Amino acid sequence: MEEVTVSTGCFEREGAAVAHLTALRPALERAGVTARIGFLTSVLRSDEAFETIESKVSPFVLRLTAEHFTRREALMKATKADLRPEKMPDLLARARKAGLDTSYTYIVGLDPMDDLARGVNELADEVTAFPNFQVFQAHTVIMQGMRTPGAESLEYYLQARTVIERAMAATGLRPVGWECYRPLWYFTFAGEDLVDGPR
């Protein structure tokens, strides 16, 4: 097992999230699991939390729930929306400085292309694991209205893929098939074959 990922919106306060993670590590160890813990969240923000997690939970990857860079108040709950995009690079940099792995989740199809490109470029140097880029799936008429103009077409996603590849190629990080169930990449990334493995 490579990673145990905690994915929940239950933690509205940083202290509750830290308490859960520090209880999870010994529970996993009792079961013989030493895998990295990944946590999808926007509530871990303080240096104190990062230091506690590094000393009591690591190996650990902070998977910041960025989701998108525009219309955050309209499309997200308050505990995510109040993390402004301009604060995300510093947050990830502080987590890295504390010794944690860093990444983020992002839903392709909600931002105009220029905003997507700007945000991905600003975060590229602050991640140690390839971000989880998901294709937005509009299951209802209401969700269709959430898409950015143009995101109803395949061309938008092909352009997004190229923009993200340009931003991320130099980092050396590559998509990992099992980490994302609706990705932009399956077999190649920036002209390179992706390593075979579980998908």
N, C-alpha and C positions, 0 to 999 in steps of 0.2 A: 504494500500500500504506500502510495507516494504522498497523498494529502487527504486530510479530513477537513472538508469545507463546511463552515458554519454559515448558513444563509437564512437569516431571519430578520424581520422588522420589529421584533419584540423589544429590543433594547433602545429606549428613547433617551437614556442617560449613559454617559461614559462609565460611571462607576459600576453599574449593573453589568455592562458588557465585560469589563475587566474581571469582575468577580466570577462571571461564568467561565471565561477563558482560563483563569487560574485554577478553577475547579475541574475543567475539562482535561487539562494535561495529566494530572495524576490519575484520573479515571481511565484515560487511554493507556497509560503506562501499566496500570493494574491488569489490563487486558492484553498486554504485550505489544501495544501499538506505539511506535516511536515516530510515526509519519509527521510531516509538517502540518501545522494547523493553518488553514486559510480562513479569513473572516471577511465577509462582504458587509461593509458598514460605512456610515458617514459619521458615527458618533465618537470614534476614537480620534482625539485631536490634540491632547496635551502631551508634553514631553514626559510628564510623570507617568502617564498611561503607557507610553512607548517603552519607557525604562522598566516598568513592572513586567510588561509582556516579554521583553527581551530576557529578563532574569528568571522568570517563572514559567514561561509558556513556549519559548523558542524550541525548535525551529518554527517560524511563523511567517506568514505573508499577509500583509494588510492589503486587501483588495477593495480599494476605495470605490464606493458606489457613486461614481461621477454621473453616469447614465446619459447626460447630455449637457450642453453648455448654455443654451438659451431657454427662455420661457420656463425657468425652473419653478418659480412660484405657482405658475398655472398648472404644471403637469406633475408636480412632486409633493409629497407630504413635507411638512415644515422641517422635520429633523434632517432631511436631505437638502431641501431647497435653500436653507440658510447657509450652507457651505457654498460660498461664491466661487466661481471658476478661477478667479485670480488668486485665491487662497490655496488652491489645490497643489501647485508645485511646491510651495513652502511646506505644506503638511507632509507630503511624500518625502521631501528632502530631510525633514526632521525625523521621520520614522526610519529612514535609511541611516541617518547619523547615529541613531540609537541601536543600530545593528539588525534591524528588521528587513525582510524582503518586502518589496512594494510593487503594487500593480493597481489596476482599476478596471471597472466594468463600464462599458459604453454601448448605447443602443444606436446603431446607425439607421438614420431615417427621420430623426426628429430635428436635427439642426441643418440650417443652410450649409452648403459645402465650405464656404469661407470660414464659418465659425468652427466647423468640424476640423478643418486643417489647422487653424490657429490653436485650438485647444490641444489637439494631439501633438503638435510640434512643441508646445510649451511643457507638456508632461513627459516627452520622450526621454529626456536625460534623468528623470527622477524615478524610473521604474527599473526593477531588477528581474521582473517576470513579465512575459508578454501580456498585454492587457486582453481582457475578454471583450471582443467586439462582436455584438450580436446584431443580426438583421431584425429590424422592427417588423413585427407581424401584426397587421391591423385586422383583428378578428371581427370587429363590429363597425357599423357606420360611424359611431362616435370615435372609435380608434382611428378610422381612416381620416377623420378631421384633424387628428393630432399630427399626422405626417407633415413634414416640411414640403413646400411645393417642389415637385419633381420626384419625390421619393416613392411615387407609385410606379416608377419605371425602373427596369433593369439597369438602364444606363447610369442612373444615380448611384447604384451600389457598385457598379464596375468602376466609376470614377472615385468613389469613396475608397475602394480597395487600393487603387493606385496612389491616392493621396496618403493613405496610412502606410503603405509600403515605403514610400519616399521618406516619411518621417521616421519610421522604425528600422529600416534596413541597416543603417549604420550602427545601431545599438548592438547588433549581433543576436538579439532576441528573436525568436520565431514562434509562430502559433503552435499550440499543442492541441491535437485533435480532441482529446478526451476532456479538455477544460471548457469547451463551449459547444452547446448542442445546436446552435443556429449561426454558424460562423460565415465569414466571407472567404475563408481559405479551406481547401480540402487536400489538394495534391501539390500545389506550388505556392511559393511566396517570393516575390521580387525576382522571378526567373529561376529560383532554386527549387529542386525537388524537396518536399517535406519528408522527414523521416517516417517510415512506416511504423504503425503502432495502433493502439486502440482508438476508435473514433466513436 
